[in-house]
Structures are given as structure tokens and as C-alpha cells.
Amino acid sequence: MLEGDVPACMAILEMWNMAPRQASEDNPDPERSSIDIANGFVAEAGGRIVGTCGYIVHNPGLAETASLAVDPSFKGGGVGYLLQKARLDEMRLRGIRIVRTETDRPDTIRWYVEKFGYRIVGTNPKKHDFSLPDADHWTVLELDLAST
Ligand SMILES: CC(C)(COP(=O)(O)OP(=O)(O)OC[C@H]1O[C@@H](n2cnc3c(N)ncnc32)[C@H](O)[C@@H]1OP(=O)(O)O)[C@@H](O)C(=O)NCCC(=O)NCCS
């Protein structure tokens, strides 16, 4: 990801109600407040950005995935798979062992479990409306990179 990619990535994340937002008086602790360009990825098709993702390193062995979204008109075409694979490969190269992912969409939970070998480890309450408006919690998933 490059600095100039951020607006296109924000637009795709916004389509899924997942765009990072600034802390404010009404919302002092947003679910996501920024995009980390250094740990970010984009997918391009026909010269435009059609998907994005990133990750956050919590300690030398543990990272959390962030802000994976594909333009809805490209959904189901393998873009998400390539983005997810790219970030997992980079995390593995950096020595990350455990990858944590929080998501709320049942299709996406199944996708992580069936395509990438995650296991469900719990739930976390949402801090505010983000992603699916009618889901009040995240499903927490973990992947052990040493076992894949
Ligand atoms: C989750 C997401 C990133 C996946 O990206 P994608 O490009 O759509 O996924 P892919 O095409 O790589 O893989 C989807 C697979 O599931 C299948 N699939 C896609 N939509 C499906 C659906 N609604 N029901 C069942 N299967 C579906 C595809 O055929 C594909 O299977 P295959 O790999 O065997 O061909 C994307 O759908 C998305 O942006 N979702 C909304 C935001 C979100 O949940 N982000 C993750 C936050 S943690």
C-alpha cells in the first residue's frame, strides 16, 4: 500500500461500514482509527484498487488482522483470498506465530475457518456501530501460523 492508495481503500471499507474513524467526543474509542500503510496491502484490477487489508503487530509473536475488504462488485472472485494470503505470508516471514482476527459476518467467519484453518476462540463486544449494524459482538478467531 502507498500513501496515495488510502482514499480508495477508505472508500471500499466504507462500502462495508468498516472505514476507520477519528476518535470524537461521541465516540472516544473507535474500533479502527487509522490505516497502517506500512502493514497494508491493496489488490488492483484494471488499474484500480478493488480490495485492501492490513495487520497490526501486538508483540513479536502475535498480530491482529485489520481492515480486509473487497469491492462488492469483485466479491467471490478470489481477490480476498490473495489479500489474506499476502498478509499471512508477510506475517510468517516476520516471525509472527499467532494471528488473531475479529469479524461479525457469518460468511466471513466460515471463510476464515474453511479456507485458512482458523479456529473460533471467543467473542468480544463491539464498541459502537461498525461493520454489520445489527451485530453487537465480534467473533474472535485465531490461526497458528506454525500449523499451516
Ligand atoms: C470476506 C471477503 C474479504 C472475501 O473476499 P472475496 O474476494 O469475496 O473472497 P474470495 O473470492 O477470495 O473467496 C470467497 C470464496 O467463498 C465463495 N463465496 C463467496 N461469497 C460467498 C457466499 N456469499 N456464500 C458462500 N460462498 C461464497 C467463493 O466462491 C470463494 O470460494 P472458492 O475460493 O472456493 O472459489 C469479502 O467478501 C469482503 O470484503 N467481505 C465483507 C467485509 C468483511 O467481512 N471483511 C473481513 C473483515 S475481518
Ligand as a Chemical Component Dictionary entry (heavy atoms), coordinates in Angstrom:
data_LIG
# 
_chem_comp.id                   LIG 
_chem_comp.type                 NON-POLYMER 
_chem_comp.pdbx_formal_charge   0 
_chem_comp.three_letter_code    LIG 
# 
loop_
_chem_comp_atom.comp_id 
_chem_comp_atom.atom_id 
_chem_comp_atom.alt_atom_id 
_chem_comp_atom.type_symbol 
_chem_comp_atom.charge 
_chem_comp_atom.model_Cartn_x 
_chem_comp_atom.model_Cartn_y 
_chem_comp_atom.model_Cartn_z 
_chem_comp_atom.pdbx_ordinal 
LIG C1  C1  C 0 -14.534 -11.619 3.171  1  
LIG C2  C2  C 0 -14.014 -11.046 1.859  2  
LIG C3  C3  C 0 -12.786 -10.207 2.123  3  
LIG C4  C4  C 0 -13.627 -12.220 0.982  4  
LIG O1  O1  O 0 -13.140 -11.720 -0.239 5  
LIG P1  P1  P 0 -13.633 -12.332 -1.647 6  
LIG O2  O2  O 0 -12.772 -11.772 -2.688 7  
LIG O3  O3  O 0 -15.103 -12.142 -1.730 8  
LIG O4  O4  O 0 -13.300 -13.873 -1.352 9  
LIG P2  P2  P 0 -12.760 -14.972 -2.374 10 
LIG O5  O5  O 0 -13.430 -14.815 -3.678 11 
LIG O6  O6  O 0 -11.287 -14.980 -2.319 12 
LIG O7  O7  O 0 -13.266 -16.277 -1.629 13 
LIG C5  C5  C 0 -14.598 -16.493 -1.435 14 
LIG C6  C6  C 0 -14.864 -17.944 -1.540 15 
LIG O8  O8  O 0 -16.092 -18.135 -0.991 16 
LIG C7  C7  C 0 -17.038 -18.306 -2.060 17 
LIG N1  N1  N 0 -18.083 -17.337 -1.742 18 
LIG C8  C8  C 0 -18.083 -16.015 -1.975 19 
LIG N2  N2  N 0 -19.227 -15.466 -1.496 20 
LIG C9  C9  C 0 -19.940 -16.479 -0.938 21 
LIG C10 C10 C 0 -21.193 -16.564 -0.279 22 
LIG N3  N3  N 0 -21.967 -15.494 -0.094 23 
LIG N4  N4  N 0 -21.604 -17.762 0.198  24 
LIG C11 C11 C 0 -20.846 -18.851 0.032  25 
LIG N5  N5  N 0 -19.642 -18.832 -0.607 26 
LIG C12 C12 C 0 -19.202 -17.671 -1.089 27 
LIG C13 C13 C 0 -16.332 -18.029 -3.357 28 
LIG O9  O9  O 0 -16.815 -18.838 -4.395 29 
LIG C14 C14 C 0 -14.931 -18.414 -2.971 30 
LIG O10 O10 O 0 -14.817 -19.821 -2.968 31 
LIG P3  P3  P 0 -13.616 -20.520 -3.735 32 
LIG O11 O11 O 0 -12.361 -19.897 -3.191 33 
LIG O12 O12 O 0 -13.753 -21.965 -3.378 34 
LIG O13 O13 O 0 -13.842 -20.218 -5.179 35 
LIG C15 C15 C 0 -15.068 -10.179 1.113  36 
LIG O14 O14 O 0 -16.178 -10.952 0.796  37 
LIG C16 C16 C 0 -15.493 -8.952  1.877  38 
LIG O15 O15 O 0 -14.960 -7.856  1.671  39 
LIG N6  N6  N 0 -16.498 -9.121  2.777  40 
LIG C17 C17 C 0 -17.076 -8.036  3.564  41 
LIG C18 C18 C 0 -16.130 -7.443  4.565  42 
LIG C19 C19 C 0 -15.552 -8.460  5.504  43 
LIG O16 O16 O 0 -16.230 -9.308  6.050  44 
LIG N7  N7  N 0 -14.208 -8.350  5.704  45 
LIG C20 C20 C 0 -13.467 -9.162  6.617  46 
LIG C21 C21 C 0 -13.376 -8.459  7.919  47 
LIG S1  S1  S 0 -12.473 -9.398  9.139  48 
# 
loop_
_chem_comp_bond.comp_id 
_chem_comp_bond.atom_id_1 
_chem_comp_bond.atom_id_2 
_chem_comp_bond.value_order 
_chem_comp_bond.pdbx_ordinal 
LIG C1  C2  SING 1  
LIG C2  C3  SING 2  
LIG C2  C4  SING 3  
LIG C2  C15 SING 4  
LIG C4  O1  SING 5  
LIG O1  P1  SING 6  
LIG P1  O2  DOUB 7  
LIG P1  O3  SING 8  
LIG P1  O4  SING 9  
LIG O4  P2  SING 10 
LIG P2  O5  DOUB 11 
LIG P2  O6  SING 12 
LIG P2  O7  SING 13 
LIG O7  C5  SING 14 
LIG C5  C6  SING 15 
LIG C6  O8  SING 16 
LIG C6  C14 SING 17 
LIG O8  C7  SING 18 
LIG C7  N1  SING 19 
LIG C7  C13 SING 20 
LIG N1  C8  SING 21 
LIG N1  C12 SING 22 
LIG C8  N2  DOUB 23 
LIG N2  C9  SING 24 
LIG C9  C10 SING 25 
LIG C9  C12 DOUB 26 
LIG C10 N3  SING 27 
LIG C10 N4  DOUB 28 
LIG N4  C11 SING 29 
LIG C11 N5  DOUB 30 
LIG N5  C12 SING 31 
LIG C13 O9  SING 32 
LIG C13 C14 SING 33 
LIG C14 O10 SING 34 
LIG O10 P3  SING 35 
LIG P3  O11 DOUB 36 
LIG P3  O12 SING 37 
LIG P3  O13 SING 38 
LIG C15 O14 SING 39 
LIG C15 C16 SING 40 
LIG C16 O15 DOUB 41 
LIG C16 N6  SING 42 
LIG N6  C17 SING 43 
LIG C17 C18 SING 44 
LIG C18 C19 SING 45 
LIG C19 O16 DOUB 46 
LIG C19 N7  SING 47 
LIG N7  C20 SING 48 
LIG C20 C21 SING 49 
LIG C21 S1  SING 50 
# 
